[in-house]
Amino acid sequence: MTREPQDSARTIVLDEIPDYYNELSEYLEVLSNSQRLKILKLLEKKPRDVRMIASEIETSYENTKKHLDKLMGMGLIRKEVGLGQQTSKGVHPVWKYSLVPGAMEAVVRNLGIFSNMRIQMADSDMKQRLEEVRDAIQEDVTGNNPMLILLGGPDDGKCYYVSEEGIRIGRVDSGHAASPGMAGDVILSKEYSSVSRISRPHASLRREGKKWLLEDRGSTGGTFLNSTPIQKRVPVEVSDGDLIELAKGTAAARLLIIIPGKE
């Protein structure tokens, strides 16, 4: 679903900041290579040495090493000493490569923000590359369910995955005993003091057919969708790239929603 920007704070004009634009281009260049994506998927399962990786992606040792160096330069993978296979001369140490914890989630977060924050690009090829890389990576990480990215405040950049059952959204309530709720509730730290406590959630997000619905659960500070207040207890449909605001001001919370498989 395509929408015109409603809030200038959501627009990033990359053609006015060439250094940033060039770095985005380099970022996409590393991720848009199909061999590198195969390597990332392999390393999600278990660490491997260069020869094992080269065999599985069916390319040379030299090419594999170049791909690994690129991925290491982005901070997506790391290498540690491990033991190679048994040979007639014994077992020798080898460098084994593994995925940095949280690396793929960070990539999805970055690509989601680039793609959804109403970025204005003069280069149409850049836009296409961005969407292709995002589509290639996102489904493997998030599945078909949305992801919420917290923007601003002490937990800026934290990602929350939305389960099939949906989630409740609220601030931590240390004085309230843990209660059975939806899996993976979005529980914000106490610094987001304008957000209602999770014991009486500020808002919720749930699936209805193919739609995802946001509902204000009777919060004090209100809930806003793309800067427009929504009515309490009245579910509204959300789309990929929408910005959810829980209350207003410095103690509020803003969440960017990413929905895989957008039209």
C-alpha positions, 0 to 999 in steps of 0.5 A, spaced: 500 500 500 503 506 497 501 512 501 503 520 501 508 522 507 503 525 512 509 527 517 515 531 515 519 527 520 518 521 517 522 523 510 529 522 509 532 526 503 538 522 501 540 526 495 542 532 500 547 527 504 551 524 499 556 520 504 550 517 507 547 515 500 554 512 498 554 508 504 547 505 503 549 503 496 555 499 499 551 496 504 546 494 499 552 491 494 554 487 500 547 484 501 545 483 494 549 478 492 546 471 492 552 467 494 553 472 500 545 471 502 547 463 502 553 464 506 548 467 511 543 462 511 548 457 512 552 460 518 545 461 521 545 453 522 552 452 525 559 455 524 563 452 518 570 453 515 572 456 508 572 449 505 566 447 508 562 453 505 565 453 498 563 446 497 556 448 499 555 454 495 559 451 489 564 456 488 572 457 489 576 457 496 578 464 493 571 467 492 568 464 498 574 468 502 572 474 499 565 474 500 566 472 508 571 478 508 565 482 506 560 480 511 565 480 516 567 488 514 559 489 515 559 486 522 555 480 520 559 474 521 565 473 526 571 467 526 574 463 531 579 458 532 576 451 531 578 444 529 578 441 522 576 434 520 580 428 521 586 427 516 591 422 516 596 427 519 591 428 525 586 434 526 588 441 525 586 448 527 582 452 522 578 458 522 570 457 523 565 462 521 559 464 525 553 469 525 554 474 530 548 474 534 542 478 532 545 480 526 540 478 521 535 482 525 539 488 525 539 487 517 531 487 517 531 493 522 536 497 517 532 495 511 525 496 514 527 503 516 530 505 509 524 502 506 519 505 510 521 512 512 519 515 506 526 515 503 526 520 497 531 517 492 533 520 485 536 513 483 530 508 482 535 503 481 537 504 488 530 503 490 529 497 487 535 494 490 533 496 497 526 492 496 529 486 492 534 485 498 529 486 503 524 481 500 530 476 500 532 477 507 526 479 511 521 473 510 527 468 512 527 472 519 520 474 520 516 469 517 509 472 515 508 476 521 510 483 523 516 486 526 515 492 531 521 497 531 522 502 537 524 508 535 527 513 540 528 513 547 533 509 551 531 502 547 532 505 541 532 500 535 529 494 539 525 489 535 519 486 537 516 480 533 509 479 533 506 472 534 500 469 530 496 470 536 498 478 536 501 482 542 499 487 548 503 493 548 505 497 554 510 499 559 513 495 565 509 494 571 514 492 577 508 492 582 504 487 578 505 479 578 506 476 571 500 474 568 498 469 562 498 474 556 499 473 549 506 470 547 512 476 546 508 482 549 511 488 547 514 491 554 517 497 554 522 500 560 519 505 565 523 511 562 517 511 557 512 513 562 507 516 558 505 509 556 500 505 560 502 499 564 502 492 561 498 490 566 492 494 563 495 495 556 496 501 552 494 498 545 494 491 542 496 488 535 492 482 532 491 479 526 484 478 523 484 474 516 489 478 512 489 484 516 493 486 522 489 491 527 491 496 532 487 498 538 488 503 543 485 499 550 483 505 553 490 508 554 491 515 558 496 518 553 492 516 547 495 512 541 496 515 534 497 512 527 501 516 522 500 522 527 493 521 527 489 519 533 485 513 533 479 512 537 479 508 544 477 501 543 476 501 535 481 497 532 484 500 525 488 496 520 495 498 519 500 497 513 507 496 512 511 502 514 506 505 518 508 509 525 505 508 531 505 513 537 503 511 544 502 518 547 506 524 545 512 527 548 519 525 550 516 519 555 512 517 549 514 511 545 514 510 537 514 504 533 515 503 526 511 497 523 514 492 518 509 487 515 513 482 510 510 481 503 507 488 502 503 489 495 
